[in-house]
Amino acid sequence: MTRATVEGERVGSGPGVAGPRDEGPVDLRLVPPALAAWVTAALLLTAPGWWAGAVAVGCALTGSGLLVAGRRGRRPAGARDTGTLEALHPGGRSPGVWRIPVATLLLCTAAAATSAGLHGADLRRGPVPNLAAQYARVDVELEVTSDPRLTRPRIKGDHTAPAAVLIEADVVRVTAPDGAVHRTRAPVLVVASALRVGGDDRRAGPRGSPWLSLLPTTRLRIRGGLAPPLTDGDRVAAVLRVGADDRPEVVGAPSGPQRLAGTLRGGLREATEGLPADARALLPGLVIGDTARVAPELHAAFQATDLLHLMAVSGANFTILLALLIGPAGTAHLVERRGLAPRAGFSLRTTALLGGVLTLGFVVVCRPEPSVLRAAACGLIALLAVATGRRRSLIPALATAVLLLVLYDPWLARSYGFLLSVLATGALLTLGPRWSAALRGRGVPGRLAEALGAAAAAQAVCAPVVAVLAARVSLVAVPCNLLAEFAVAPATVLGFAALAAAPVAMPVAKFLAWCAGWPTGWIAGIARTGAALPGSGVDWPGGWRGGALLAVGTVVLVAVGRRVLKSPWVSGACVLLLLLLVVQPAPLARVITGWPPPGWRLVMCDVGQGDALVLAAGSGAGVVVDAGPDPVLVDRCLRSLGVTRIPLVLLTHFHADHVAGLSGVLRGRSVGAIETTGFEEPVDQVAFVRGLAKEHGIPMVRAAAGERRRSGPLDWEVLWPLPGPEPAPDGPNDASVTLLVRTGGLTLLLLGDLEPAAQRALSRTGAGARLPAVDVLKVAHHGSAYQDPELLRRAAPRLALISVGADNPYGHPAPRTLAALRSRGTAVLRTDRDGAVAVVSGDPGRRGGRAEQDGRGGTELGVAHTEP
C-alpha cells in the first residue's frame, strides 16, 4: 500500500487534520468585483463628492434591478420540463445567468464608491481645510494615529537639511486665529523638529526629541501653522508645522493596548542594543516594521536588491508565525502535522481561535496601519487556504481580502505597497507552482525549484511597478531574495521571541536577539553584497510607460525562454552570461570597457553636486580626497577602480557635499587615517565624521600648511590652511585643505572650495609664492564664479577638472570661470557632461581618451572618462 493511499484512508482521524481535495479549475468569480472596487476607490477618492454619490447610486440601482430580474426569471423549483430548456439553451444554463456576476460587480462598485466618497469627504469637511488655505496659525487638540517617524537627512547644496519628525493624527478640536473653537475630525500630518526642545547642541542628534516617544491614541494640545497638503492625492486635510521650540502637551494618555505594544516595541529595541550595527538596525524592522535605526546606505542596498519588503511588516512575517502555530502549509494534508497546536492536541476550532488571537496581537504590536492590516489579511488568508489543501481557493481568498480591505480603507487602492503585496501574493499562488514544476521537469531539485520559482514569479510581476517608482531594474533581486529567504524564518521567530521575553526577562531577550542577529546580519550582508556588484541593476525608463514597457518585455522574455531554454547547454550559457554581466570581473570589464585606463594617476569620481577624488597609491590602494554627498556613488567609483586599501582619507572641509559619502568610502576597505581641516563647522557634520571614525576605529589628524607626506608613487604638500586654532574665520570653504600633489611626473593642484579671499591669501604665503605651473587643476567650489584670476594665471593648468552635478540650481560651473580657463588654453572636463574622469601619464587608452603633449616639455598627459 502506498503512502498516498494510507493518507487517504486516515483523513479526518486526528485533530487539526485536513485531507487533500481535488483542486479543479481556478475560481476567478470574485476577481472582477475586487478589481472593480479597487479601480473605483482609486479614481473617486479625490473626485468631487457628487461623482462618488452618482456612481454609488447608479451602480446600486442597476445591480439591485439585475438581482430582482434574475430572481423573477428563475424556473419554479417543481418544474420538470427540462427538454424545452435543454433544446433552447444547451447545457441547461438560464439565459440570465450573467445577471448574478454583473450585479455582484456593480454592487461592489457601489460599495467602493460610497466608501471612497466618505473618506474623501473627511478631507474637505470642517474648518481645517479652510484654515490651511489661509496658512493660519492655530491651537489644536489632536489624537495621534501613527508612530512618529524620523525623516532621513537630505543633502541640499553644501549642508544637510535637518531631520524632522512626521506624525499622522486626527484633529478633534481647533481654535482659529479669531478665537472661534470648532470640534471636528480631520486627518493631518504633523511636522515637528527632530532636535531636542530647548537644546542648541546639534551634536546630540534627534534622539532626545519628545515627539519620538509618542504612542498612537495619545491626545495632544499643540500650537502650529496649518498649510495645504503637498499634493491633491495626499490622505490628509492639511499639514501642521510645529516650531522647533514648541513642546507637545499631552492631555490624554494612550490606550492600554497601545501602551502594551509600546512596551514590547521598546523592549525589543533595548534587547538589540549590543548587536552589530546592521543587525541592530534591521531586526526591529524585520519583526515590527521599526526602521528608525536603518542607515541611508543600508536602505539603498535593500532598495537596489529589491529586498525592501523585508524592512517592513509583510505577509511573510505573519505567515511564519502562523506556520509555527498550525504547521507548514506543505504538510497541511498529512496526518502528522508539525505545528505547535496539533502537537498539543488542539482541535481545528481551537487552533483557529488561537490563530485569531495571534492575528489580533500581531496587528496591535505592529500597529493597525494599512501596511500591517494588509500583511495580516494576506498572510492569514494565503496560509490558511493552503493549509486546507485547497489551492484553488487561494485566488478567491485573495480577491476577498482585497475587496474587504479596499472597502475598509479605500486609500489602499492608491498605495504602491498594497499593489506590490497583492501582485506578489497572486504570483506566488498562480505562477509560482507552474514555474516550480517546470524547473523540476528540467532536473532542478524540488526544494530549490519551489523557492526559485516563487522568487522569480514574484519578481516578474512586481518589477514593472518597481520600475515605475525607481526607474531601475534589479538584476540581482531573484538570487538575493532566494538567499535571504533562508534566514527570514529564524530571524522572525527569534525576533518575536525576544519581543515577548523583553518585558519579563531582559537577559533572555538579549540572548534571543543575539541569536536573531546572526540570520539578520546574513540578510544585511546579502543586500550589501548584491548592491555592491557592478551590474546589480540597469537604468530603466520611469513612470507608467517604463513599467508597461518592462511588463511587455517580461512577457516576451518568458515566452521566448520557454522555447529557447529547453537545452541545458543553452540554459547554462545564459546563466553564465548573466553572471558575467552582474559580477563584471575587473580584468574582463577593463578589456570590454577600457575603464579604468592602465596607469591612471587621478580619478575624479562622478558623485553629483560634490567632490570625491582618488589618487593612485599602488596596487589596490588610493588616497581619497573628499567623499562626495552620496555613499553609494563614491563606493561604486572606488569599486570600479579596484581600491581596497586607503592609506589616507583627506576631507578638505566639513560641508556635506564633501563628507556625507564617507560611509561609502569606508565600506569594506582598510583605512589608515582620516585627515581634516582644523575649522570644525558645521558641527553636525563634524560629529558625523567623528562618529564614523570612532565606529571604525580610525584615527583622525588635522592638516596644516607645510605638512609633507608620501604614499607609494604619491607625494604631496599641504599648502593651506595655515596653522592656528581658527585658520579661516570666514567660513568652512576658506578653511579647505589645499594640496600640491606630484605623481608619475605630473603636478596636481587641488583647491577644495577655496573662495577668492583665501586664494589670494594662499598666493601670499611662501608655498604659494613658489607655486609652479601645474598639469592638472581641480577647480575650486565646483567651478563657481568666485575665482582669483591671479591664482589661475600662476597655476597655468593644462587640464582643469570640475566636479559638478547635472542641472544644479547654483549655475555651476560659471560661464565666466569656463571662459577664463579656456582663454589660457586649458582643457576643461566636468563630471556632469563627461562622467568620471581619469588622468594618466601617457596614452590613456580607448575609453574616451586623448593625450596632450605639454608645450613646456613636460610629461605627456592623457585623460579618459566614462559616460555621465
Helices and strands as residue ranges (DSSP letters): H 3-10, H 31-44, H 49-72, H 82-88, H 99-122, H 128-133, E 137-144, E 149-150, E 154-156, E 159-161, E 164-175, E 181-193, G 202-204, G 206-208, G 210-213, E 219-227, E 238-241, E 249-252, H 256-271, H 277-288, H 296-304, G 308-310, H 315-326, G 329-331, H 340-343, H 348-365, H 370-387, G 391-393, H 394-408, G 410-414, H 416-429, H 431-441, H 446-470, E 472-474, H 477-501, H 506-532, E 537-539, H 543-564, H 568-583, H 586-593, E 600-604, E 613-616, E 622-625, H 631-641, E 645-646, E 649-651, H 656-659, H 662-666, E 670-671, E 674-676, H 683-696, E 700-702, E 708-711, E 714-720, G 733-735, E 738-743, E 746-750, H 756-764, H 766-769, E 776-778, G 780-783, H 789-795, E 799-802, H 815-822, E 827-830, H 831-834, E 837-841, E 850-852, E 861-865
